Amino acid sequence: MNKPDLHPESLMMSYGYRPEWSEGAVKCPIFQTSTFVFKTAEEGKAHFELAYGLRQPKEGEQVGLIYSRINNPDLEILEDRLGLWDEADDCAVFESGMSAITTVLLEFLQPGDVVLHTNPLYGGTDHFISEILPKYGIESVEWNSCDSYEALQQRLEAKLQGKRLGVVYIETPANPTNTLYDIEWGKRLAEHFSSDAHKAVVVVDNTYLGPLWQHPLKHGADLVAYSATKYIGGHSDVIAGAVSGKADYMQRVKVLRTFLGNMAGPWTGWLLLRSLETLQLRMERQAKNARLVAEFLRGHPKVEKVHYLGFLDENTPEQYAIFRKQCKNAGAMLSFDVKGGEPAAFRMLNSLKLVKLAVSLGSTESLAQHPASMTHAGVPPQRKAEMGITDKMVRLSVGVEHPDDLIWDLKQALEQA
Ligand SMILES: Cc1ncc(COP(=O)(O)O)c(C=O)c1O
């Protein structure tokens, strides 16, 4: 099979697995085992030498299976397949999106460093950067969508004063406002503040557009992080995370994962392998539905504004330019402001019949929630206001249901608002 000629969606069913390894089973079985038997003591020694980097691999030699915290067939095959979407050198799967993100931040930051991050961030990431990292002497600088490149560079210069810029952390589109950030700016800033002795690492959380609709590595990111709980898992039945990227960075990420022990287990790996087979089908249907839903909401008298990437145009030239450069699709996430603030938004949410009132996103079923009091409840009010996360905002993750049914449900719920 000539891999480079095949599209990722064609490879999701077979890549990295051979039926003869498992009694002819068409599907990769669940390797529900904590440890693996070595044929000989010499083989065990050789596996450990490679896993611990004690010697260089011989021609064609790979790390053999040792122990499921280090490697497991379900995870390795999953990582090979997932990395195809981003054309990454390597991928690592974690037990949650937060463990993927925090492992990357801990690996590439050290006490005294500064992290530059976009605004808003997913609430958990925001909390980790603003509340946990300062305990280890790591400070942050915010990047807002209204910042010019020069203003940003000056703000960083003022903050750094001899300190290292460790990581440029970009969440684009941002959860829940759909604000876009230019990854190339992040790369330029990272290069500007890097030296021969130290290179700042650009990390992009690509959860919102998933592996299909945005490829941050092509725009200058070193690593791309996912909450695989969302589109990659896609069925609201698994919590997982992933990081893909350049080989040298990924090696460091995998070593820290081994010692934090926050890799995904074989059952999670198997579930995600199954999900990957329908990733493209699900995401395409979700995106089509989202456009129809967004158009319905835009025309509704009780809706003040719809934050949907498909509505960007020349009236918002900077955001539109980033969209055209970076995004292959407007995706299936949108938020909208309900006239009448929190009481009206709550009445609407409480009246939904088909759409579920729940946090999370990217799944087959549509989900709605109130970011200000739910996913972003931990963000201080002043910062929420700056980010545009208001009491009137409802976030909607559009699923694969019939679009007419979704629109019917939203219509009857908005009547109650
Ligand atoms: C953009 C984004 N990044 C990261 C996460 C964290 O992922 P997880 O819940 O899988 O730990 C989330 C979760 O909602 C998210 O929306």
The ligand as an SDF file (V2000), in Angstrom:
LIG
                    3D

 16 16  0  0  0  0  0  0  0  0999 V2000
  -10.5650   23.6370   23.9600 C   0  0  0  0  0  0  0  0  0  0  0  0
  -10.4050   22.5980   25.0380 C   0  0  0  0  0  0  0  0  0  0  0  0
   -9.1720   22.2240   25.3920 N   0  0  0  0  0  0  0  0  0  0  0  0
   -8.9860   21.3080   26.3620 C   0  0  0  0  0  0  0  0  0  0  0  0
  -10.0430   20.7390   27.0460 C   0  0  0  0  0  0  0  0  0  0  0  0
   -9.7920   19.7490   28.1540 C   0  0  0  0  0  0  0  0  0  0  0  0
  -10.0440   18.4450   27.7200 O   0  0  0  0  0  0  0  0  0  0  0  0
  -10.5020   17.2330   28.6520 P   0  0  0  0  0  0  0  0  0  0  0  0
  -11.8290   17.5730   29.2280 O   0  0  0  0  0  0  0  0  0  0  0  0
  -10.5100   16.0650   27.7390 O   0  0  0  0  0  0  0  0  0  0  0  0
   -9.4650   17.0990   29.7410 O   0  0  0  0  0  0  0  0  0  0  0  0
  -11.3460   21.1050   26.7020 C   0  0  0  0  0  0  0  0  0  0  0  0
  -12.4930   20.5130   27.4070 C   0  0  0  0  0  0  0  0  0  0  0  0
  -13.6170   20.9370   27.2700 O   0  0  0  0  0  0  0  0  0  0  0  0
  -11.5360   22.0550   25.6640 C   0  0  0  0  0  0  0  0  0  0  0  0
  -12.7580   22.4560   25.2900 O   0  0  0  0  0  0  0  0  0  0  0  0
  1  2  1  0
  2  3  1  0
  2 15  2  0
  3  4  2  0
  4  5  1  0
  5  6  1  0
  5 12  2  0
  6  7  1  0
  7  8  1  0
  8  9  2  0
  8 10  1  0
  8 11  1  0
 12 13  1  0
 12 15  1  0
 13 14  2  0
 15 16  1  0
M  END
$$$$
